[in-house]
């Protein structure tokens, strides 16, 4: 089983307490750790926050964090991320198509990520 976790505004490897980083980041990270224990493959898609971040980071045996370019690679207030949605969607779909990955479950976090999930769910 393979799951796509979409979290455009929140990256699970960002240090807690910086910018808008908080409970959602920790929740996504811990959830992926538990799914890893169950043998579930997880790709977490988050917006690139720093120009020096690698595109793909292996979090654990079955979980990858994939940074998607959308807007300035900097901390943005959650509401400002809305303007990045079209670019995030296009780059996310390009990544999925390039990798040829199919997902059994598509999950989203926060309303901005739900907009992306709704748009790509049938691709």
C-alpha positions as CSV (number, residue, x, y, z in Angstrom):
1,X,0.0,0.0,0.0
2,X,1.2,3.5,-0.8
3,X,-0.1,6.7,0.6
4,X,0.4,10.3,-0.5
5,X,0.3,12.9,2.3
6,X,-0.2,16.4,1.1
7,X,0.9,19.2,3.4
8,X,1.6,22.3,1.4
9,X,2.1,24.6,4.4
10,X,3.7,22.3,6.9
11,X,6.9,20.3,6.5
12,X,7.4,17.5,9.0
13,X,11.2,18.0,9.3
14,X,11.0,21.8,10.1
15,X,12.1,22.6,13.6
16,X,9.2,23.1,16.0
17,X,8.5,26.7,17.0
18,X,9.9,28.3,13.8
19,X,7.4,30.3,11.7
20,X,4.1,28.4,11.6
21,X,5.7,25.1,12.6
22,X,3.9,23.2,15.3
23,X,1.6,20.3,16.0
24,X,0.7,19.5,12.4
25,X,4.3,18.9,11.5
26,X,4.8,16.6,14.4
27,X,1.5,14.8,13.7
28,X,2.5,14.1,10.1
29,X,5.9,12.9,11.1
30,X,4.6,10.5,13.8
31,X,1.9,9.2,11.6
32,X,4.4,8.3,8.9
33,X,6.5,6.5,11.5
34,X,3.6,4.4,12.6
35,X,2.6,3.6,9.0
36,X,6.2,2.6,8.3
37,X,5.9,0.0,11.1
38,X,2.8,-1.4,9.4
39,X,4.7,-1.8,6.1
40,X,2.9,1.1,4.4
41,X,4.9,3.3,1.9
42,X,4.3,7.0,2.4
43,X,5.2,10.0,0.3
44,X,4.8,13.3,2.1
45,X,4.5,16.3,-0.2
46,X,5.4,19.7,1.3
47,X,6.2,23.0,-0.2
48,X,9.9,23.8,-0.4
49,X,10.8,26.3,2.4
50,X,14.5,26.7,1.7
51,X,16.4,26.8,-1.5
52,X,19.0,24.4,-0.1
53,X,16.5,21.6,0.7
54,X,16.9,18.4,-1.2
55,X,13.9,17.5,-3.4
56,X,13.6,14.0,-1.8
57,X,14.6,13.1,1.8
58,X,14.3,9.6,3.1
59,X,12.7,9.9,6.6
60,X,12.6,6.2,7.3
61,X,12.6,2.9,5.5
62,X,9.2,3.4,3.8
63,X,8.7,7.2,4.0
64,X,10.0,9.9,1.7
65,X,9.6,13.7,2.2
66,X,9.3,15.3,-1.2
67,X,9.7,19.1,-1.4
68,X,7.7,20.7,-4.2
69,X,8.6,24.1,-5.6
70,X,5.8,26.6,-5.2
71,X,6.3,30.3,-4.6
72,X,9.4,31.7,-2.8
73,X,11.4,29.0,-1.0
74,X,10.9,30.8,2.4
75,X,8.6,30.7,5.4
76,X,5.2,32.1,4.4
77,X,2.1,32.7,6.6
78,X,-0.4,29.9,6.1
79,X,-2.9,32.2,4.4
80,X,-0.2,33.4,1.8
81,X,0.4,29.8,0.7
82,X,-3.0,30.0,-1.1
83,X,-1.3,32.0,-3.9
84,X,1.1,29.1,-4.4
85,X,-1.6,26.4,-5.0
86,X,-1.5,26.4,-8.8
87,X,2.3,26.1,-9.0
88,X,2.3,23.4,-6.2
89,X,-0.4,21.4,-8.1
90,X,1.4,21.6,-11.4
91,X,4.8,20.6,-9.9
92,X,3.2,17.8,-7.7
93,X,1.5,16.3,-10.8
94,X,4.8,16.6,-12.7
95,X,6.6,14.7,-10.0
96,X,4.0,11.9,-9.7
97,X,4.0,11.5,-13.5
98,X,7.8,11.5,-13.7
99,X,8.0,8.8,-11.0
100,X,5.1,6.8,-12.4
101,X,3.8,6.4,-8.8
102,X,0.2,5.3,-8.1
103,X,-1.3,6.0,-4.6
104,X,-3.9,3.8,-2.9
105,X,-4.8,6.6,-0.5
106,X,-4.5,10.4,-0.8
107,X,-4.6,12.4,2.4
108,X,-4.4,16.1,3.0
109,X,-3.8,18.4,5.9
110,X,-5.3,21.8,6.3
111,X,-7.7,23.4,3.8
112,X,-5.0,24.5,1.3
113,X,-3.8,20.9,0.9
114,X,-7.4,19.7,0.6
115,X,-7.8,21.9,-2.5
116,X,-4.8,20.2,-4.1
117,X,-6.0,16.7,-3.1
118,X,-9.4,17.4,-4.6
119,X,-7.9,18.5,-7.9
120,X,-5.4,15.6,-8.3
121,X,-7.4,12.7,-6.9
122,X,-8.4,11.3,-10.3
123,X,-4.9,11.6,-11.9
